[in-house]
Amino acid sequence: MCAAAAPEFSPDCRLCPRLARHLDEVRRNHPGYHARPVGLFGAARARLLIVGLAPGMHGANRTGRPFTGDYAGILLYDTLHRFGFANRPVSVARGDGLRLVGCRITNAVKCLPPGNKPLPAEIKRCNAYLRQEIAELPRGAVILALGTVAHQAVLLALDVPRRRYPFRHGALYRLPQGFTLHDSYHCSRYNTQTKRLTPGMFRAVFSQIVKHLNAN
């Protein structure tokens, strides 16, 4: 891992000019939205870190909490509750009483990108925050990447070559730094409604994660 000091996350970050301008416009059109960078959510020193792509327009970008208040969070939080990582199955808004147990959730990119498509330079620039979040994990922790962008962002944060660890739903990789990387398709509306990702498929990934954590 890189020894350089990582910047401290701030909801006022404007390191990516295109994203900062986009959020300025969103705030003008939706004055009640968070419409700022969204930080991680969950327990300190968690043994499971879940990494998504970026805040959704009417979800985390609105509420200020990852996967909260939109369709993408429905399957995620229900599954977390089923496996004991959350005290309730629904995430509505900050202050709703939801608490994560041994788990944290973050995104590869902390700002809402136009069209939900961050540029490679933005992913790389934001990676310093993810690098720091991973550095705070205890040795032996599990990282769950939701989708290809999140998978590649984790590898970038750990300075691991992509070609050695291709993204594949259900894949499990033991990384040199002592972490285990699990892959899943993103729990987006598109993936769940087209059955690319079913609840059973998602729960199978979590069964694998729990089995690994219980064995270590």
N, CA, C and O of each residue as an XYZ file, in Angstrom:
864
protein
N       0.820     -1.193      0.000
C       0.000      0.000      0.000
C       0.858      1.249      0.000
O       1.954      1.267      0.561
N       0.359      2.269     -0.621
C       1.102      3.527     -0.691
C       1.230      4.144      0.689
O       0.270      4.140      1.459
N       2.394      4.672      1.012
C       2.624      5.239      2.334
C       2.252      6.710      2.405
O       2.279      7.301      3.485
N       1.905      7.311      1.273
C       1.564      8.732      1.276
C       0.321      8.980      2.114
O      -0.602      8.166      2.137
N       0.309     10.114      2.799
C      -0.821     10.456      3.643
C      -2.053     10.732      2.782
O      -1.979     11.454      1.788
N      -3.186     10.146      3.178
C      -4.423     10.338      2.433
C      -5.128     11.593      2.926
O      -5.032     11.932      4.105
N      -5.836     12.287      2.037
C      -6.585     13.461      2.479
C      -7.752     13.032      3.362
O      -8.299     11.943      3.191
N      -8.124     13.878      4.289
C      -9.267     13.589      5.152
C     -10.551     13.881      4.386
O     -10.692     14.941      3.776
N     -11.485     12.935      4.422
C     -12.723     13.124      3.677
C     -13.485     14.333      4.212
O     -13.547     14.566      5.419
N     -14.059     15.090      3.294
C     -14.883     16.234      3.660
C     -16.101     16.284      2.748
O     -15.962     16.093      1.539
N     -17.303     16.537      3.297
C     -18.491     16.692      2.454
C     -18.438     17.952      1.601
O     -19.324     18.190      0.781
N     -17.409     18.749      1.794
C     -17.223     19.960      0.991
C     -16.124     19.794     -0.055
O     -15.687     20.772     -0.662
N     -15.679     18.553     -0.264
C     -14.613     18.285     -1.244
C     -15.030     18.781     -2.633
O     -16.163     18.572     -3.068
N     -14.080     19.448     -3.326
C     -14.318     19.923     -4.693
C     -13.102     19.600     -5.571
O     -12.733     20.385     -6.445
N     -12.491     18.448     -5.329
C     -11.292     18.067     -6.071
C     -11.587     17.752     -7.534
O     -10.697     17.849     -8.379
N     -12.820     17.376     -7.838
C     -13.196     17.064     -9.220
C     -14.108     18.177     -9.741
O     -15.293     18.205     -9.409
N     -13.578     19.086    -10.546
C     -14.362     20.253    -10.985
C     -15.685     19.899    -11.652
O     -16.700     20.535    -11.372
N     -15.694     18.893    -12.532
C     -16.930     18.524    -13.223
C     -17.995     18.063    -12.236
O     -19.159     18.449    -12.351
N     -17.601     17.240    -11.268
C     -18.549     16.739    -10.279
C     -19.020     17.857     -9.357
O     -20.194     17.908     -8.991
N     -18.114     18.749     -8.981
C     -18.481     19.866     -8.116
C     -19.510     20.764     -8.803
O     -20.477     21.197     -8.177
N     -19.299     21.043    -10.092
C     -20.261     21.868    -10.836
C     -21.608     21.167    -10.946
O     -22.660     21.796    -10.832
N     -21.562     19.867    -11.167
C     -22.807     19.100    -11.279
C     -23.596     19.157     -9.977
O     -24.814     19.333     -9.995
N     -22.914     19.009     -8.857
C     -23.598     19.067     -7.566
C     -24.137     20.464     -7.273
O     -25.198     20.604     -6.664
N     -23.422     21.484     -7.696
C     -23.930     22.853     -7.549
C     -25.275     22.991     -8.265
O     -26.214     23.587     -7.739
N     -25.350     22.432     -9.465
C     -26.592     22.508    -10.240
C     -27.707     21.700     -9.585
O     -28.859     22.134     -9.553
N     -27.362     20.525     -9.064
C     -28.356     19.692     -8.395
C     -28.925     20.411     -7.177
O     -30.132     20.361     -6.937
N     -28.077     21.074     -6.412
C     -28.550     21.804     -5.228
C     -29.493     22.945     -5.612
O     -30.455     23.235     -4.901
N     -29.205     23.582     -6.742
C     -30.097     24.653     -7.196
C     -31.466     24.094     -7.575
O     -32.497     24.704     -7.292
N     -31.463     22.939     -8.212
C     -32.724     22.343     -8.650
C     -33.451     21.581     -7.544
O     -34.672     21.427     -7.576
N     -32.678     21.109     -6.566
C     -33.250     20.337     -5.452
C     -32.661     20.865     -4.143
O     -31.787     20.220     -3.564
N     -33.116     22.007     -3.671
C     -32.511     22.632     -2.485
C     -32.597     21.798     -1.209
O     -31.853     22.046     -0.260
N     -33.487     20.824     -1.176
C     -33.588     19.985      0.019
C     -32.692     18.765      0.006
O     -32.655     18.011      0.979
N     -31.961     18.557     -1.096
C     -31.089     17.398     -1.211
C     -29.738     17.655     -0.529
O     -29.293     18.796     -0.401
N     -29.105     16.566     -0.097
C     -27.741     16.652      0.440
C     -26.814     17.217     -0.634
O     -26.111     18.199     -0.396
N     -26.811     16.604     -1.806
C     -26.094     17.096     -2.992
C     -24.671     17.548     -2.696
O     -24.242     18.616     -3.134
N     -23.956     16.735     -1.959
C     -22.545     16.942     -1.635
C     -21.868     15.569     -1.614
O     -22.555     14.551     -1.704
N     -20.561     15.519     -1.500
C     -19.916     14.212     -1.350
C     -20.517     13.429     -0.184
O     -20.843     14.001      0.856
N     -20.656     12.138     -0.365
C     -21.259     11.265      0.649
C     -20.181     10.364      1.239
O     -19.525      9.612      0.518
N     -20.007     10.445      2.541
C     -18.999      9.637      3.221
C     -19.492      8.244      3.549
O     -20.635      7.895      3.256
N     -18.624      7.449      4.158
C     -19.002      6.076      4.484
C     -19.956      6.039      5.669
O     -20.102      7.012      6.409
N     -20.600      4.887      5.825
C     -21.588      4.691      6.883
C     -21.361      3.329      7.517
O     -21.171      2.337      6.814
N     -21.378      3.279      8.853
C     -21.302      1.992      9.519
C     -20.398      1.970     10.723
O     -19.990      3.012     11.237
N     -20.092      0.771     11.164
C     -19.350      0.546     12.391
C     -17.862      0.776     12.194
O     -17.315      0.487     11.130
N     -17.217      1.293     13.216
C     -15.771      1.463     13.187
C     -15.091      0.097     13.287
O     -15.613     -0.825     13.912
N     -13.924     -0.015     12.665
C     -13.144     -1.265     12.675
C     -13.999     -2.450     12.225
O     -13.913     -3.536     12.798
N     -14.808     -2.240     11.216
C     -15.685     -3.291     10.707
C     -14.884     -4.369      9.989
O     -13.835     -4.090      9.410
N     -15.378     -5.590     10.029
C     -14.722     -6.702      9.331
C     -15.240     -6.856      7.910
O     -14.707     -7.656      7.140
N     -16.270     -6.101      7.554
C     -16.819     -6.136      6.197
C     -16.972     -4.708      5.690
O     -17.635     -3.884      6.320
N     -16.354     -4.424      4.547
C     -16.514     -3.143      3.871
C     -17.180     -3.398      2.527
O     -16.677     -4.180      1.720
N     -18.310     -2.742      2.287
C     -19.032     -2.864      1.028
C     -18.770     -1.611      0.203
O     -18.946     -0.493      0.686
N     -18.352     -1.803     -1.038
C     -17.993     -0.683     -1.917
C     -18.919     -0.663     -3.120
O     -18.964     -1.618     -3.895
N     -19.662      0.432     -3.275
C     -20.522      0.613     -4.435
C     -19.858      1.519     -5.454
O     -18.658      1.787     -5.377
N     -20.645      1.987     -6.405
C     -20.121      2.837     -7.470
C     -20.067      4.301     -7.049
O     -18.985      4.872     -6.912
N     -21.245      4.914     -6.843
C     -21.347      6.339     -6.528
C     -22.740      6.596     -5.974
O     -23.627      5.761     -6.147
N     -22.959      7.733     -5.310
C     -24.294      8.052     -4.809
C     -25.318      8.118     -5.942
O     -25.023      8.617     -7.028
N     -26.526      7.611     -5.677
C     -27.612      7.724     -6.634
C     -28.295      9.074     -6.512
O     -28.336      9.661     -5.430
N     -28.827      9.563     -7.611
C     -29.426     10.894     -7.651
C     -30.467     11.111     -6.557
O     -30.410     12.101     -5.828
N     -31.420     10.183     -6.442
C     -32.501     10.356     -5.479
C     -32.342      9.449     -4.253
O     -33.269      9.284     -3.460
N     -31.151      8.870     -4.119
C     -30.851      8.038     -2.969
C     -29.845      8.731     -2.064
O     -30.185      9.669     -1.343
N     -28.585      8.255     -2.109
C     -27.552      8.830     -1.244
C     -27.323     10.313     -1.524
O     -27.040     11.081     -0.604
N     -27.442     10.714     -2.773
C     -27.273     12.134     -3.091
C     -28.358     12.987     -2.430
O     -28.137     14.158     -2.123
N     -29.516     12.394     -2.218
C     -30.618     13.115     -1.555
C     -30.502     13.044     -0.039
O     -30.688     14.046      0.652
N     -30.192     11.845      0.479
C     -30.234     11.628      1.919
C     -28.893     11.832      2.623
O     -28.856     12.098      3.824
N     -27.799     11.709      1.881
C     -26.484     11.862      2.491
C     -25.949     10.602      3.122
O     -24.967     10.659      3.862
N     -26.578      9.437      2.848
C     -26.092      8.166      3.389
C     -26.078      7.127      2.271
O     -27.045      7.042      1.515
N     -25.016      6.338      2.143
C     -24.916      5.379      1.044
C     -26.111      4.437      0.937
O     -26.585      3.894      1.935
N     -26.590      4.254     -0.295
C     -27.657      3.306     -0.597
C     -28.930      3.551      0.226
O     -29.633      2.603      0.576
N     -29.216      4.776      0.526
C     -30.346      5.100      1.390
C     -31.387      5.927      0.655
O     -31.090      6.990      0.110
N     -32.616      5.417      0.651
C     -33.715      6.170      0.076
C     -33.976      5.929     -1.385
O     -34.757      6.662     -1.992
N     -33.341      4.909     -1.989
C     -33.609      4.607     -3.396
C     -33.671      3.095     -3.602
O     -33.467      2.316     -2.670
N     -33.955      2.701     -4.831
C     -34.176      1.296     -5.144
C     -32.939      0.439     -4.881
O     -33.060     -0.704     -4.442
N     -31.767      0.978     -5.143
C     -30.538      0.189     -5.009
C     -30.320     -0.315     -3.589
O     -29.670     -1.341     -3.387
N     -30.859      0.400     -2.601
C     -30.647     -0.004     -1.213
C     -31.614     -1.064     -0.718
O     -31.405     -1.638      0.351
N     -32.673     -1.335     -1.480
C     -33.703     -2.260     -0.996
C     -33.123     -3.650     -0.743
O     -33.226     -4.185      0.361
N     -32.515     -4.223     -1.772
C     -31.944     -5.565     -1.632
C     -30.746     -5.560     -0.702
O     -30.563     -6.498      0.074
N     -29.921     -4.514     -0.767
C     -28.720     -4.477      0.060
C     -29.060     -4.504      1.546
O     -28.547     -5.351      2.278
N     -29.918     -3.589      2.003
C     -30.181     -3.509      3.439
C     -31.024     -4.680      3.942
O     -30.870     -5.108      5.086
N     -31.908     -5.198      3.098
C     -32.650     -6.399      3.487
C     -31.690     -7.563      3.699
O     -31.836     -8.330      4.651
N     -30.710     -7.692      2.811
C     -29.737     -8.772      2.926
C     -28.831     -8.583      4.137
O     -28.532     -9.539      4.852
N     -28.398     -7.356      4.364
C     -27.573     -7.086      5.550
C     -28.314     -7.465      6.823
O     -27.722     -8.032      7.741
N     -29.592     -7.159      6.883
C     -30.391     -7.507      8.062
C     -30.526     -9.022      8.209
O     -30.414     -9.554      9.314
N     -30.761     -9.703      7.110
C     -30.904    -11.161      7.145
C     -29.657    -11.850      7.688
O     -29.750    -12.881      8.353
N     -28.489    -11.275      7.401
C     -27.236    -11.905      7.814
C     -26.635    -11.279      9.071
O     -25.483    -11.555      9.406
N     -27.391    -10.450      9.759
C     -26.960     -9.916     11.040
C     -26.049     -8.710     10.981
O     -25.451     -8.340     11.992
N     -25.927     -8.080      9.805
C     -25.066     -6.909      9.676
C     -25.818     -5.590      9.879
O     -25.199     -4.526      9.893
N     -27.129     -5.647     10.033
C     -27.926     -4.437     10.254
C     -29.058     -4.741     11.221
O     -29.573     -5.859     11.252
N     -29.444     -3.745     12.010
C     -30.480     -3.968     13.012
C     -31.895     -3.836     12.462
O     -32.866     -4.094     13.174
N     -32.017     -3.430     11.181
C     -33.328     -3.341     10.548
C     -33.148     -3.504      9.043
O     -32.052     -3.273      8.532
N     -34.210     -3.902      8.310
C     -34.047     -4.245      6.896
C     -34.252     -3.111      5.907
O     -34.115     -3.312      4.700
N     -34.578     -1.926      6.398
C     -34.892     -0.820      5.499
C     -34.083      0.405      5.879
O     -33.948      0.727      7.059
N     -33.535      1.099      4.859
C     -32.777      2.331      5.072
C     -33.519      3.475      4.379
O     -33.589      3.529      3.151
N     -34.067      4.380      5.176
C     -34.921      5.442      4.639
C     -34.212      6.790      4.624
O     -34.236      7.502      3.621
N     -33.579      7.137      5.747
C     -32.942      8.447      5.867
C     -32.002      8.434      7.059
O     -32.115      7.585      7.944
N     -31.090      9.362      7.075
C     -30.246      9.516      8.259
C     -31.144      9.819      9.452
O     -32.106     10.579      9.345
N     -30.818      9.220     10.578
C     -31.630      9.427     11.763
C     -32.815      8.486     11.871
O     -33.664      8.670     12.743
N     -32.896      7.463     10.993
C     -34.028      6.533     11.032
C     -33.811      5.371     12.003
O     -34.648      4.473     12.097
N     -32.698      5.388     12.719
C     -32.431      4.343     13.704
C     -31.673      3.149     13.157
O     -31.354      2.224     13.904
N     -31.382      3.155     11.880
C     -30.624      2.040     11.294
C     -29.190      2.040     11.818
O     -28.530      3.077     11.874
N     -28.728      0.855     12.198
C     -27.359      0.704     12.687
C     -26.743     -0.526     12.035
O     -27.368     -1.584     11.967
N     -25.513     -0.378     11.558
C     -24.798     -1.510     10.979
C     -23.932     -2.172     12.036
O     -23.399     -1.507     12.924
N     -23.796     -3.491     11.934
C     -23.055     -4.294     12.911
C     -21.880     -4.959     12.205
O     -22.078     -5.838     11.366
N     -20.656     -4.545     12.539
C     -19.473     -5.144     11.933
C     -19.344     -4.881     10.456
O     -18.684     -5.641      9.748
N     -19.957     -3.822      9.977
C     -20.020     -3.567      8.542
C     -19.972     -2.068      8.270
O     -20.495     -1.271      9.049
N     -19.340     -1.690      7.157
C     -19.339     -0.308      6.683
C     -19.676     -0.299      5.206
O     -19.405     -1.262      4.489
N     -20.272      0.801      4.755
C     -20.633      0.935      3.349
C     -20.067      2.245      2.814
O     -20.158      3.285      3.466
N     -19.484      2.183      1.623
C     -18.920      3.369      0.999
C     -19.104      3.254     -0.510
O     -19.712      2.299     -0.995
N     -18.583      4.220     -1.244
C     -18.616      4.193     -2.700
C     -17.236      4.495     -3.261
O     -16.428      5.179     -2.632
N     -16.981      3.970     -4.458
C     -15.710      4.253     -5.124
C     -15.573      5.735     -5.427
O     -14.479      6.295     -5.347
N     -16.693      6.372     -5.777
C     -16.738      7.812     -6.038
C     -17.752      8.417     -5.087
O     -18.888      7.949     -5.016
N     -17.364      9.440     -4.363
C     -18.211      9.984     -3.298
C     -19.261     10.973     -3.791
O     -20.187     11.304     -3.050
N     -19.134     11.454     -5.035
C     -20.068     12.443     -5.576
C     -20.947     11.832     -6.655
O     -20.532     10.917     -7.366
N     -22.158     12.343     -6.769
C     -23.053     11.958     -7.852
C     -22.457     12.381     -9.188
O     -22.238     13.574     -9.402
N     -22.183     11.433    -10.105
C     -21.651     11.811    -11.415
C     -22.789     11.988    -12.430
O     -23.810     11.309    -12.325
N     -22.633     12.870    -13.392
C     -23.639     13.009    -14.444
C     -23.859     11.672    -15.154
O     -22.907     10.995    -15.542
N     -25.128     11.308    -15.315
C     -25.425     10.047    -15.989
C     -24.967      8.825    -15.234
O     -24.931      7.729    -15.793
N     -24.615      8.990    -13.967
C     -24.109      7.889    -13.137
C     -22.832      7.279    -13.710
O     -22.557      6.097    -13.506
N     -22.048      8.099    -14.435
C     -20.827      7.608    -15.073
C     -19.643      8.508    -14.723
O     -19.404      9.502    -15.407
N     -18.906      8.175    -13.675
C     -17.703      8.957    -13.356
C     -16.624      8.734    -14.399
O     -16.538      7.662    -14.996
N     -15.808      9.745    -14.614
C     -14.694      9.625    -15.538
C     -13.534      8.892    -14.859
O     -13.420      8.923    -13.634
N     -12.675      8.234    -15.641
C     -11.529      7.527    -15.046
C     -10.681      8.415    -14.134
O     -10.222      7.968    -13.083
N     -10.475      9.673    -14.536
C      -9.671     10.574    -13.708
C     -10.356     10.874    -12.384
O      -9.687     11.066    -11.369
N     -11.690     10.915    -12.386
C     -12.435     11.179    -11.149
C     -12.382      9.975    -10.215
O     -12.257     10.121     -8.999
N     -12.478      8.796    -10.796
C     -12.353      7.580     -9.986
C     -10.971      7.520     -9.335
O     -10.840      7.182     -8.158
N      -9.953      7.849    -10.114
C      -8.580      7.809     -9.599
C      -8.363      8.861     -8.523
O      -7.722      8.590     -7.508
N      -8.893     10.059     -8.741
C      -8.710     11.136     -7.773
C      -9.406     10.818     -6.448
O      -8.867     11.088     -5.375
N     -10.596     10.249     -6.533
C     -11.372      9.919     -5.336
C     -10.823      8.682     -4.629
O     -11.191      8.400     -3.489
N      -9.952      7.954     -5.300
C      -9.450      6.705     -4.755
C      -8.647      6.882     -3.476
O      -8.509      5.946     -2.688
N      -8.119      8.078     -3.270
C      -7.360      8.330     -2.031
C      -8.241      8.130     -0.804
O      -7.771      7.648      0.227
N      -9.522      8.498     -0.912
C     -10.444      8.305      0.209
C     -10.697      6.820      0.453
O     -10.699      6.369      1.598
N     -10.910      6.063     -0.616
C     -11.135      4.625     -0.471
C      -9.894      3.944      0.078
O      -9.991      3.031      0.898
N      -8.743      4.382     -0.369
C      -7.485      3.830      0.130
C      -7.394      3.980      1.659
O      -6.983      3.056      2.360
N      -7.777      5.140      2.148
C      -7.735      5.386      3.588
C      -8.773      4.537      4.321
O      -8.501      4.021      5.405
N      -9.956      4.392      3.734
C     -11.005      3.581      4.358
C     -10.581      2.127      4.469
O     -10.865      1.469      5.470
N      -9.903      1.624      3.448
C      -9.413      0.246      3.496
C      -8.279      0.112      4.503
O      -8.173     -0.907      5.184
N      -7.438      1.125      4.602
C      -6.324      1.086      5.547
C      -6.809      1.003      6.992
O      -6.089      0.511      7.860
N      -8.013      1.476      7.253
C      -8.566      1.456      8.608
C      -9.175      0.103      8.977
O      -9.533     -0.115     10.134
N      -9.296     -0.807      8.006
C      -9.873     -2.118      8.280
C      -8.900     -2.996      9.054
O      -7.687     -2.885      8.872
N      -9.416     -3.866      9.912
C      -8.524     -4.812     10.588
C      -8.014     -5.861      9.607
O      -8.674     -6.149      8.609
N      -6.873     -6.419      9.877
C      -6.320     -7.460      9.009
C      -7.285     -8.640      8.958
O      -7.856     -9.025      9.978
N      -7.461     -9.198      7.799
C      -8.384    -10.312      7.638
C      -9.791     -9.888      7.271
O     -10.677    -10.732      7.134
N     -10.011     -8.582      7.109
C     -11.342     -8.090      6.768
C     -11.729     -8.497      5.355
O     -10.878     -8.818      4.525
N     -13.020     -8.477      5.104
C     -13.584     -8.798      3.795
C     -14.045     -7.512      3.126
O     -14.639     -6.646      3.767
N     -13.768     -7.395      1.838
C     -14.262     -6.279      1.038
C     -15.194     -6.846     -0.019
O     -14.823     -7.761     -0.754
N     -16.408     -6.304     -0.097
C     -17.368     -6.712     -1.109
C     -17.493     -5.598     -2.138
O     -17.921     -4.491     -1.811
N     -17.124     -5.887     -3.371
C     -17.223     -4.905     -4.452
C     -18.505     -5.146     -5.231
O     -18.750     -6.248     -5.721
N     -19.318     -4.103     -5.339
C     -20.569     -4.191     -6.088
C     -20.350     -3.625     -7.486
O     -20.493     -2.422     -7.704
N     -20.009     -4.481     -8.416
C     -19.805     -4.069     -9.790
C     -18.349     -3.884    -10.159
O     -17.467     -3.862     -9.302
N     -18.119     -3.752    -11.453
C     -16.761     -3.680    -11.985
C     -16.007     -2.437    -11.536
O     -14.829     -2.524    -11.190
N     -16.666     -1.277    -11.535
C     -15.979     -0.039    -11.136
C     -15.506     -0.127     -9.700
O     -14.372      0.242     -9.395
N     -16.366     -0.612     -8.812
C     -15.976     -0.761     -7.411
C     -14.838     -1.768     -7.268
O     -13.893     -1.541     -6.512
N     -14.930     -2.870     -7.990
C     -13.882     -3.900     -7.963
C     -12.529     -3.306     -8.367
O     -11.525     -3.506     -7.683
N     -12.515     -2.583     -9.471
C     -11.263     -1.998     -9.951
C     -10.757     -0.903     -9.023
O      -9.548     -0.725     -8.874
N     -11.675     -0.167     -8.397
C     -11.265      0.878     -7.452
C     -10.590      0.275     -6.222
O      -9.632      0.844     -5.700
N     -11.080     -0.865     -5.760
C     -10.458     -1.547     -4.622
C      -9.049     -1.993     -4.982
O      -8.116     -1.805     -4.202
N      -8.893     -2.581     -6.156
C      -7.563     -3.025     -6.591
C      -6.610     -1.844     -6.722
O      -5.437     -1.945     -6.363
N      -7.117     -0.717     -7.242
C      -6.285      0.484     -7.365
C      -5.858      0.978     -5.992
O      -4.705      1.366     -5.801
N      -6.772      0.968     -5.043
C      -6.457      1.433     -3.695
C      -5.399      0.565     -3.024
O      -4.657      1.038     -2.163
N      -5.331     -0.701     -3.418
C      -4.381     -1.642     -2.827
C      -3.143     -1.860     -3.699
O      -2.286     -2.687     -3.385
N      -3.062     -1.103     -4.803
C      -1.925     -1.238     -5.718
C      -1.757     -2.661     -6.232
O      -0.646     -3.185     -6.316
N      -2.887     -3.272     -6.574
C      -2.890     -4.640     -7.079
C      -3.226     -4.620     -8.570
O      -4.199     -3.972     -8.955
N      -2.460     -5.304     -9.421
C      -2.742     -5.302    -10.865
C      -4.115     -5.901    -11.184
O      -4.475     -6.956    -10.661
N      -4.869     -5.227    -12.037
C      -6.216     -5.693    -12.392
C      -6.202     -7.076    -13.040
O      -7.066     -7.909    -12.770
N      -5.212     -7.304    -13.893
C      -5.221     -8.523    -14.705
C      -5.172     -9.789    -13.850
O      -5.585    -10.856    -14.303
N      -4.679     -9.683    -12.640
C      -4.602    -10.862    -11.781
C      -5.940    -11.196    -11.136
O      -6.165    -12.329    -10.709
N      -6.817    -10.218    -11.066
C      -8.076    -10.390    -10.341
C      -9.240     -9.813    -11.158
O      -9.741     -8.741    -10.820
N      -9.679    -10.491    -12.217
C     -10.784     -9.982    -13.031
C     -12.111    -10.018    -12.274
O     -12.350    -10.898    -11.448
N     -12.968     -9.037    -12.576
C     -14.283     -9.019    -11.932
C     -15.142    -10.168    -12.459
O     -15.196    -10.431    -13.660
N     -15.809    -10.841    -11.525
C     -16.752    -11.908    -11.878
C     -17.709    -12.089    -10.712
O     -17.278    -12.263     -9.572
N     -19.000    -12.048    -10.991
C     -19.962    -12.228     -9.907
C     -19.692    -13.535     -9.167
O     -19.558    -14.596     -9.776
N     -19.616    -13.437     -7.848
C     -19.371    -14.608     -7.019
C     -17.909    -14.940     -6.815
O     -17.576    -15.885     -6.100
N     -17.027    -14.162     -7.445
C     -15.595    -14.431     -7.295
C     -15.124    -14.119     -5.879
O     -15.670    -13.249     -5.201
N     -14.107    -14.844     -5.454
C     -13.469    -14.636     -4.153
C     -11.963    -14.617     -4.390
O     -11.393    -15.561     -4.938
N     -11.329    -13.522     -3.967
C      -9.884    -13.389     -4.151
C      -9.215    -13.093     -2.813
O      -9.652    -12.217     -2.067
N      -8.176    -13.818     -2.528
C      -7.362    -13.531     -1.344
C      -6.227    -12.615     -1.792
O      -5.362    -13.019     -2.568
N      -6.238    -11.400     -1.303
C      -5.285    -10.393     -1.745
C      -4.016    -10.421     -0.892
O      -4.054    -10.839      0.265
N      -2.901     -9.978     -1.459
C      -1.624    -10.042     -0.742
C      -1.621     -9.280      0.584
O      -0.877     -9.629      1.500
N      -2.447     -8.247      0.687
C      -2.442     -7.418      1.900
C      -3.203     -8.055      3.066
O      -3.310     -7.448      4.132
N      -3.727     -9.255      2.881
C      -4.428     -9.933      3.967
C      -5.929     -9.773      3.916
O      -6.631    -10.311      4.771
N      -6.445     -9.041      2.928
C      -7.888     -8.879      2.775
C      -8.424     -9.928      1.798
O      -7.684    -10.478      0.983
N      -9.718    -10.185      1.904
C     -10.397    -11.044      0.946
C     -11.396    -10.198      0.174
O     -12.215     -9.499      0.771
N     -11.332    -10.259     -1.144
C     -12.218     -9.482     -2.001
C     -13.283    -10.396     -2.596
O     -12.966    -11.389     -3.250
N     -14.546    -10.050     -2.362
C     -15.675    -10.755     -2.949
C     -16.336     -9.843     -3.969
O     -16.402     -8.629     -3.779
N     -16.824    -10.435     -5.053
C     -17.477     -9.667     -6.113
C     -18.956    -10.014     -6.218
O     -19.361    -11.163     -6.045
N     -19.748     -8.988     -6.507
C     -21.155     -9.192     -6.834
C     -21.575     -8.169     -7.870
O     -21.041     -7.061     -7.919
N     -22.535     -8.550     -8.697
C     -23.164     -7.531     -9.520
C     -23.763     -6.468     -8.606
O     -24.171     -6.769     -7.484
N     -23.815     -5.235     -9.080
C     -24.393     -4.140     -8.304
C     -25.895     -4.377     -8.131
O     -26.568     -4.856     -9.044
N     -26.404     -4.036     -6.955
C     -27.826     -4.232     -6.650
C     -28.664     -3.057     -7.162
O     -29.505     -2.528     -6.436
N     -28.438     -2.661     -8.382
C     -29.150     -1.554     -8.997
C     -30.549     -1.997     -9.443
O     -30.841     -3.190     -9.527
N     -31.392     -1.023     -9.720
C     -32.731     -1.333    -10.216
C     -32.644     -2.159    -11.513
O     -33.358     -3.147    -11.678
N     -31.760     -1.739    -12.425
C     -31.639     -2.447    -13.699
C     -31.255     -3.904    -13.486
O     -31.875     -4.800    -14.059
N     -30.231     -4.148    -12.661
C     -29.750     -5.516    -12.476
C     -30.777     -6.400    -11.782
O     -30.914     -7.575    -12.123
N     -31.497     -5.849    -10.814
C     -32.466     -6.670    -10.081
C     -33.737     -6.888    -10.891
O     -34.320     -7.971    -10.840
N     -34.178     -5.875    -11.640
C     -35.416     -6.039    -12.408
C     -35.211     -6.919    -13.637
O     -36.144     -7.593    -14.074
N     -34.014     -6.923    -14.195
C     -33.734     -7.798    -15.338
C     -33.297     -9.193    -14.899
O     -33.037    -10.057    -15.736
N     -33.218     -9.412    -13.590
C     -32.811    -10.702    -13.014
C     -31.343    -11.034    -13.258
O     -30.912    -12.169    -13.055
N     -30.591    -10.048    -13.689
C     -29.144    -10.292    -13.756
C     -28.625    -10.605    -12.358
O     -27.725    -11.425    -12.180
N     -29.215     -9.931    -11.370
C     -28.915    -10.214     -9.964
C     -30.228    -10.507     -9.256
O     -31.095     -9.638     -9.161
N     -30.376    -11.720     -8.762
C     -31.567    -12.096     -8.015
C     -31.254    -12.072     -6.518
O     -30.086    -12.123     -6.134
N     -32.286    -11.995     -5.664
C     -32.027    -12.067     -4.225
C     -31.240    -13.308     -3.832
O     -30.371    -13.251     -2.962
N     -31.548    -14.432     -4.478
C     -30.831    -15.659     -4.166
C     -29.356    -15.574     -4.507
O     -28.513    -16.052     -3.748
N     -29.039    -14.972     -5.637
C     -27.638    -14.791     -6.027
C     -26.907    -13.895     -5.039
O     -25.764    -14.163     -4.670
N     -27.572    -12.839     -4.618
C     -26.948    -11.882     -3.693
C     -26.728    -12.531     -2.330
O     -25.680    -12.353     -1.711
N     -27.717    -13.280     -1.872
C     -27.598    -13.944     -0.574
C     -26.519    -15.020     -0.607
O     -25.871    -15.278      0.407
N     -26.324    -15.644     -1.756
C     -25.258    -16.650     -1.868
C     -23.889    -16.012     -1.654
O     -23.010    -16.617     -1.039
N     -23.704    -14.785     -2.163
C     -22.453    -14.063     -1.939
C     -22.266    -13.792     -0.453
O     -21.170    -13.964      0.080
N     -23.331    -13.369      0.215
C     -23.222    -13.074      1.644
C     -23.024    -14.345      2.462
O     -22.344    -14.312      3.488
N     -23.596    -15.450      2.035
C     -23.341    -16.721      2.724
C     -21.860    -17.061      2.667
O     -21.284    -17.534      3.646
N     -21.255    -16.818      1.523
C     -19.821    -17.060      1.354
C     -19.014    -16.130      2.261
O     -18.031    -16.552      2.869
N     -19.428    -14.873      2.349
C     -18.734    -13.899      3.198
C     -18.817    -14.304      4.666
O     -17.809    -14.298      5.372
N     -20.007    -14.652      5.120
C     -20.188    -15.039      6.521
C     -19.393    -16.294      6.848
O     -18.802    -16.405      7.922
N     -19.383    -17.228      5.920
C     -18.599    -18.465      6.138
C     -17.124    -18.136      6.301
O     -16.446    -18.705      7.157
N     -16.630    -17.218      5.480
C     -15.231    -16.820      5.584
C     -14.949    -16.119      6.918
O     -13.958    -16.416      7.584
N     -15.822    -15.194      7.299
C     -15.601    -14.454      8.548
C     -15.670    -15.378      9.761
O     -14.901    -15.212     10.708
N     -16.563    -16.326      9.743
C     -16.689    -17.262     10.876
C     -15.496    -18.203     10.985
O     -15.213    -18.734     12.059
N     -14.795    -18.407      9.870
C     -13.646    -19.312      9.873
C     -12.346    -18.616     10.230
O     -11.310    -19.263     10.381
N     -12.398    -17.293     10.366
C     -11.162    -16.529     10.635
C     -11.306    -15.669     11.877
O     -10.370    -14.963     12.252
